Amino acid sequence: MPMLMRIAWRNIWRQRRRTLITAGAMAFGVAFSMSTIALAIGLFDDMFRMMVRENMGHVQIHHPDYPKQRALYDTIPGGEELLAQLDALPEAAGGTGRLFGYALLGAGDEAGGAQLIGVLPALEEAATGVGKKTHEGRFLGPAPAHEIVLGAGLAESLKVGVGGDVVAVTQAADGSMGNDLYNVVGIVQTGSVLQDRAGAWLHLADLQELLVLPGQLHEIALVAPDDDRAQALATATLPLLEHAGRPALTWEALHPADGAPPATPPEGALLVRTWRQINPMMAQILSLQDASIGIVLVMVFSVAALGVLNTMLMSVLERTKELGVMVALGLRPRQVVLLVLLETLALAAVALVGGVALGLLFDGYLAFMGLDFSFMMDSYSWAGVAFEPVMYGVIRVQDILFTGIGLFAISLLAALWPALQAARLQPVEAMRQE
Amino acid sequence: MLLLRLAFRNLRRNTRRTVITAVAISLGLAMLIVTSGFGDGAHGQMVRSGVSSMAGHVVVQGRGWQERRETDIAVPHSPQVQARLQALVPEATVVPRVYLQGLLTSPDGSVGVALSAVDPVLEPRVNDVPAKLVAGEYLDGDPNAIVLGTTLAETLGVALGDKLVLMVQHGGEIESRLLRVRGLFRYGIDEIDGFYAQIHICTAQALLGLGEDVTQLSLHLPSARDVDAVQAGVSAAMAGDPVEVLPWPEALPDLYMWVVLDEAGMYVFVLIIAVIVAMGILNTVLMSVFERMRELGVMLALGMSPLRLAALVLTEGLLLGLFSTAIGLVLGLLGSWPLAVYGFDYAEIAGESLKSMEAAGVAFESLVYADLSAYKVAIFCALTVAMTLLAALYPAWKAATLRPIACLQHH
């Protein structure tokens, strides 16, 4: 075996130019696949980060009817105390409470419909980092002071900037018309198309006052320390809620797998859901991730494989005589197959080293500099997520490994035919060939 | 002619190698045709969806509306302008619209929404909202009717026939109007189903004090290819009016950029495949030159000019390219055919909730039909042949600079 390996290595360098061109094509394929994958992962990561980790949270708790009907009065009574207990769970990296309402916002002659989001600024900031997305001005101050932060699109359509005033008109929970004046302190871009177009953040207490919902929350959002622990976090909330006298209803109980009728929520129950259950579309888009990587690899490598096939076939055919001599000298057909496959592996290894080196160069550029489309557009949106016009790549060791394994596998597959051709040589005839 | 025969015979001498190389080239071309047709189909669908609901192929708006989007910027003398446009471009459907923002309120709550106020007779000819109705009917002559998304109706807790109040702000005043739910539509996208509604155009005109004027007159053409010509014609005819005449890429810049970016991504992919294929061709032709050193040397020694020898190698490349292009074209058309006729629905693989998705602000359906343009396919074929020739250049130059003596000694 070590001898065969030495022979294989020497053989591929006998036709230096051919080896280099073939390996070059393969290396180029590897480098390109790596950078495409890095960009795709970057895109999916951005999407997940913006929509889940920095917005929805991994786990949300609502009144059982709220997600479907979004009625003002389907609140979580005593939500703020509950939030404090949930935030203290060791499974939670952060927690925040929100109250929602819709209002017509007016500024000067302009008006626009807005989704009002009442938050506890310090908790919201700690859990989702929304303050970092403030493009102008600042996020809400710690105390209620009739401050408001607007989504960038909303601020634009209202033609109002930091320092301006807006009037909110809405119907309060008690049926009265609520209206109040707020001072714009900041403008944010969260990455959610809807929120950038219509979101307006207020201090929780200010919104509770406007909507006449004192002490109420619509939503408790919890953030897990990492993305894989969403389910563990959801599970950890159940005994706590039970203990607080608020029986928890899971999404599974509302959607039984066997088609049985869903459970009727007991009085005072709360609904606990993970991000997958809240936004199944996001979960399915993320599942496209592996499929799209697979398609790229198949397309690139199928073309590269034909190059390998051609090269190895040529190299076997032009060495008919030589291989015949080796067989006559006692090399077994199995060993001939092995030799050709070893040569292919050597070729693939050369390609892999070059390809990964080049690929890391591309990846490094994509990860640190990014592809900048800001000269073309301000942002582009897909599946409800507004992406920044700079695409960054994300390098993951597993993707590089996967590309490498793919390269070796497809090269060996392509070399099978030439290898079997070589093994079928009849030494006498082969040596007779000119 | 002799060159052609020689080149043909040379390719036949190593059938296996020629076939493998041809398969690589034709596979590359076929992939290119299929992906490009699929991409164009997807983009065409997005553009149709955006153009039909949010603009037109060409739009006529009050000057400055695109930039400022203020509801009091309208097209003056709209009915006359509409008639002029219709006479100017008889094949177009000219549709008047007022775009506005408002707050819809029911006893259950209120939601800020985007509204299109439309002509109930003309709008269904260009917009697919009537086709997306899941309950009730589309707008008719009733000025107090409203059609809205199912999610929005759920949020407001209203059903067909229920009453809603629409509040809008105009000139510092809040104006409101009682409306009745006439129909519910569903696209499967929260951004639309939860925050969009349509009302009768005269209701919006009354609420905003526009008289007979409208925000936008949009021209919907039978084919998107005529956009530039129509835009130029309309622009010239309307030069005296205080209006702006925009083609859809300027009326919907986000959508246009999305399409451009996505296409650019595809071309990068194509380029990469092309480079890998070209290296394969280079290898094949170069090897075929090296293994024929002796033979080529003899030809030179017998008086063939180096230039003719280079031409021979190039002709071999050309033949290989033409042959592969023919196969690739057939493969590409065969691959595109089911995609064009039956379409491809990736939601069937990825999951039901992707049936309809938001992209660049418009509804993007997961069922995509490939759309092949003869022009693009012709360009791809020409590029494939050109690339093959290009890859044969270096080997041809090598052949032309061979020294006969060295060749004849070579074994």
Boltz contact constraints between the chains, C-beta under 6 A:
constraints:
  - contact:
      token1: [A, 18]
      token2: [B, 287]
      max_distance: 6.0
  - contact:
      token1: [A, 21]
      token2: [B, 279]
      max_distance: 6.0
  - contact:
      token1: [A, 21]
      token2: [B, 283]
      max_distance: 6.0
  - contact:
      token1: [A, 22]
      token2: [B, 283]
      max_distance: 6.0
  - contact:
      token1: [A, 24]
      token2: [B, 279]
      max_distance: 6.0
  - contact:
      token1: [A, 25]
      token2: [B, 276]
      max_distance: 6.0
  - contact:
      token1: [A, 25]
      token2: [B, 279]
      max_distance: 6.0
  - contact:
      token1: [A, 28]
      token2: [B, 275]
      max_distance: 6.0
  - contact:
      token1: [A, 29]
      token2: [B, 276]
      max_distance: 6.0
  - contact:
      token1: [A, 32]
      token2: [B, 272]
      max_distance: 6.0
  - contact:
      token1: [A, 70]
      token2: [B, 155]
      max_distance: 6.0
  - contact:
      token1: [A, 71]
      token2: [B, 108]
      max_distance: 6.0
  - contact:
      token1: [A, 72]
      token2: [B, 109]
      max_distance: 6.0
  - contact:
      token1: [A, 102]
      token2: [B, 110]
      max_distance: 6.0
  - contact:
      token1: [A, 102]
      token2: [B, 111]
      max_distance: 6.0
  - contact:
      token1: [A, 102]
      token2: [B, 112]
      max_distance: 6.0
  - contact:
      token1: [A, 104]
      token2: [B, 103]
      max_distance: 6.0
  - contact:
      token1: [A, 104]
      token2: [B, 167]
      max_distance: 6.0
  - contact:
      token1: [A, 106]
      token2: [B, 169]
      max_distance: 6.0
  - contact:
      token1: [A, 111]
      token2: [B, 169]
      max_distance: 6.0
  - contact:
      token1: [A, 112]
      token2: [B, 101]
      max_distance: 6.0
  - contact:
      token1: [A, 113]
      token2: [B, 101]
      max_distance: 6.0
  - contact:
      token1: [A, 113]
      token2: [B, 103]
      max_distance: 6.0
  - contact:
      token1: [A, 113]
      token2: [B, 112]
      max_distance: 6.0
  - contact:
      token1: [A, 113]
      token2: [B, 113]
      max_distance: 6.0
  - contact:
      token1: [A, 114]
      token2: [B, 112]
      max_distance: 6.0
  - contact:
      token1: [A, 170]
      token2: [B, 110]
      max_distance: 6.0
  - contact:
      token1: [A, 171]
      token2: [B, 105]
      max_distance: 6.0
  - contact:
      token1: [A, 171]
      token2: [B, 110]
      max_distance: 6.0
  - contact:
      token1: [A, 194]
      token2: [B, 191]
      max_distance: 6.0
  - contact:
      token1: [A, 198]
      token2: [B, 112]
      max_distance: 6.0
  - contact:
      token1: [A, 280]
      token2: [B, 353]
      max_distance: 6.0
  - contact:
      token1: [A, 281]
      token2: [B, 353]
      max_distance: 6.0
  - contact:
      token1: [A, 284]
      token2: [B, 350]
      max_distance: 6.0
  - contact:
      token1: [A, 284]
      token2: [B, 351]
      max_distance: 6.0
  - contact:
      token1: [A, 284]
      token2: [B, 353]
      max_distance: 6.0
  - contact:
      token1: [A, 284]
      token2: [B, 354]
      max_distance: 6.0
  - contact:
      token1: [A, 288]
      token2: [B, 350]
      max_distance: 6.0
  - contact:
      token1: [A, 299]
      token2: [B, 31]
      max_distance: 6.0
  - contact:
      token1: [A, 303]
      token2: [B, 24]
      max_distance: 6.0
  - contact:
      token1: [A, 303]
      token2: [B, 28]
      max_distance: 6.0
  - contact:
      token1: [A, 303]
      token2: [B, 273]
      max_distance: 6.0
  - contact:
      token1: [A, 303]
      token2: [B, 276]
      max_distance: 6.0
  - contact:
      token1: [A, 303]
      token2: [B, 277]
      max_distance: 6.0
  - contact:
      token1: [A, 304]
      token2: [B, 276]
      max_distance: 6.0
  - contact:
      token1: [A, 306]
      token2: [B, 23]
      max_distance: 6.0
  - contact:
      token1: [A, 306]
      token2: [B, 24]
      max_distance: 6.0
  - contact:
      token1: [A, 307]
      token2: [B, 280]
      max_distance: 6.0
  - contact:
      token1: [A, 309]
      token2: [B, 20]
      max_distance: 6.0
  - contact:
      token1: [A, 310]
      token2: [B, 20]
      max_distance: 6.0
  - contact:
      token1: [A, 314]
      token2: [B, 287]
      max_distance: 6.0
  - contact:
      token1: [A, 376]
      token2: [B, 257]
      max_distance: 6.0
  - contact:
      token1: [A, 377]
      token2: [B, 257]
      max_distance: 6.0
  - contact:
      token1: [A, 380]
      token2: [B, 258]
      max_distance: 6.0
  - contact:
      token1: [A, 381]
      token2: [B, 360]
      max_distance: 6.0
  - contact:
      token1: [A, 382]
      token2: [B, 359]
      max_distance: 6.0
  - contact:
      token1: [A, 383]
      token2: [B, 357]
      max_distance: 6.0
  - contact:
      token1: [A, 383]
      token2: [B, 358]
      max_distance: 6.0
  - contact:
      token1: [A, 384]
      token2: [B, 358]
      max_distance: 6.0
